[in-house]
Amino acid sequence: MGAKYYLSFLYEKCIKILRGNSIQSYRHDVEAIFCDVFGCSWSELQIALMNNRGARITDEKSEQILACIDRRVQHQPLQYILQKAEFMGHTFRVDGGVFIPRPETETLVRLACSYIAERIKGVHNAAYASTDMHRDTNAPVVVYDLCAGSGAIGISVQKEFGNKVQVTLVEKSGIALEFANLNCLNLFSDSEIRPKCSKDDALTFNNFPERPDLILSNPPYVPPRNLPPELSFEPKSALYGGGKRGLHFIANLVPHAFSLLQLGGAFIIEHDEKQGDGVQEIFESAGFTGVVGYKDLNDRSRFVFGVKWHTDLPNSSIPPAPTFSH
Ligand SMILES: C[S@@+](CC[C@H](N)C(=O)[O-])C[C@H]1O[C@@H](n2cnc3c(N)ncnc32)[C@H](O)[C@@H]1O
């Protein structure tokens, strides 16, 4: 029996189905599904759509594609359908039960990379020299990614700096931690330093071998409000921060992060666009100094940075906040 669909016919049919079901990213999603099923690049797909529109597609591949389209019509996130998400140029395995890393979180990673690079270059040495906080500039920078999910933040930082950092991923959900472990296995060779994975409650754990120099976190912070249907497929414990403004989790996490950090260490957190002032206040009440907010690519306040510093030293002496511009 001959194959049922020609390439161009199936492509147009899928576009029509998603557009007709109000999936705004219909063209992108159809092309991503085709590329995944055919194992080709986006450019290869474009060339085939231009030059080989009459190519017949096997029934098996057509069924695979239509099954993915059917799931997308039900608003399942594309990343769950394809079981992968791109983040900082790496492909992370994800599936139901683990939060999908978002592009805006790449700004948090870039802030962290800018801070670590300056620390490694010795830019912070002058600040430490004026105190009793000594730093071995050859020792790896100890980084904790709290609420690590798939490991996107911490793994990206470890990939960027190799053995100059030692990252620990802390995650409470067993399923999410399995994905973090899998991503560590997939994205590092045996000869590379991999992040350590730790199944712990980020709000209470304190059994760590070394105090962190830098803590990073994209915690649950979503305030109670109507969310796009795609979000109903993601774990609720990854999303909602609790309380009227969604700040309950962050209000508990910030003082705990402060207690974990070694003196001179820094914390960078992601938050909702309406929480900037509230999160900066929480940082200051917890004892952080040099508290600064940062915006995402859409000019929305989304990140806060602060340093754990001697209370009797002037703020002017603290290591500089990361310099970063989009
Ligand atoms: C918004 S997701 C972020 C995941 C990942 N950092 C990222 O940016 O893709 C929040 C994560 O926090 C985890 N989480 C929630 N409560 C936690 C807790 N008390 N301790 C550790 N992890 C927690 C969730 O399971 C989820 O993986």
The ligand as an SDF file (V2000), in Angstrom:
LIG
                    3D

 27 29  0  0  0  0  0  0  0  0999 V2000
   10.4900   27.2000   38.6330 C   0  0  0  0  0  0  0  0  0  0  0  0
   11.1410   25.5860   38.7740 S   0  0  0  0  0  0  0  0  0  0  0  0
   12.8030   25.9290   38.2530 C   0  0  0  0  0  0  0  0  0  0  0  0
   13.5800   24.7560   37.7630 C   0  0  0  0  0  0  0  0  0  0  0  0
   14.9530   25.1270   37.1740 C   0  0  0  0  0  0  0  0  0  0  0  0
   15.7560   25.8410   38.1360 N   0  0  0  0  0  0  0  0  0  0  0  0
   14.7970   25.9830   35.9340 C   0  0  0  0  0  0  0  0  0  0  0  0
   15.0460   27.1860   35.9780 O   0  0  0  0  0  0  0  0  0  0  0  0
   14.4260   25.4270   34.8940 O   0  0  0  0  0  0  0  0  0  0  0  0
   11.2360   25.3830   40.5210 C   0  0  0  0  0  0  0  0  0  0  0  0
   11.7950   24.0410   41.0040 C   0  0  0  0  0  0  0  0  0  0  0  0
   11.8080   24.0650   42.4410 O   0  0  0  0  0  0  0  0  0  0  0  0
   11.5460   22.7690   42.9190 C   0  0  0  0  0  0  0  0  0  0  0  0
   11.1270   22.9110   44.3270 N   0  0  0  0  0  0  0  0  0  0  0  0
    9.9420   23.3020   44.8370 C   0  0  0  0  0  0  0  0  0  0  0  0
    9.9940   23.3400   46.1760 N   0  0  0  0  0  0  0  0  0  0  0  0
   11.2620   22.9740   46.5270 C   0  0  0  0  0  0  0  0  0  0  0  0
   11.9380   22.8300   47.7700 C   0  0  0  0  0  0  0  0  0  0  0  0
   11.3270   23.0870   48.9360 N   0  0  0  0  0  0  0  0  0  0  0  0
   13.2350   22.4240   47.7540 N   0  0  0  0  0  0  0  0  0  0  0  0
   13.8790   22.1600   46.5820 C   0  0  0  0  0  0  0  0  0  0  0  0
   13.2790   22.2700   45.3850 N   0  0  0  0  0  0  0  0  0  0  0  0
   11.9820   22.6880   45.3480 C   0  0  0  0  0  0  0  0  0  0  0  0
   10.4630   22.2600   41.9820 C   0  0  0  0  0  0  0  0  0  0  0  0
   10.3600   20.8490   42.0470 O   0  0  0  0  0  0  0  0  0  0  0  0
   10.9950   22.8080   40.6430 C   0  0  0  0  0  0  0  0  0  0  0  0
   11.8460   21.8670   40.0490 O   0  0  0  0  0  0  0  0  0  0  0  0
  1  2  1  0
  2  3  1  0
  2 10  1  0
  3  4  1  0
  4  5  1  0
  5  6  1  0
  5  7  1  0
  7  8  2  0
  7  9  1  0
 10 11  1  0
 11 12  1  0
 11 26  1  0
 12 13  1  0
 13 14  1  0
 13 24  1  0
 14 15  1  0
 14 23  1  0
 15 16  2  0
 16 17  1  0
 17 18  1  0
 17 23  2  0
 18 19  1  0
 18 20  2  0
 20 21  1  0
 21 22  2  0
 22 23  1  0
 24 25  1  0
 24 26  1  0
 26 27  1  0
M  CHG  2   2   1   9  -1
M  END
$$$$
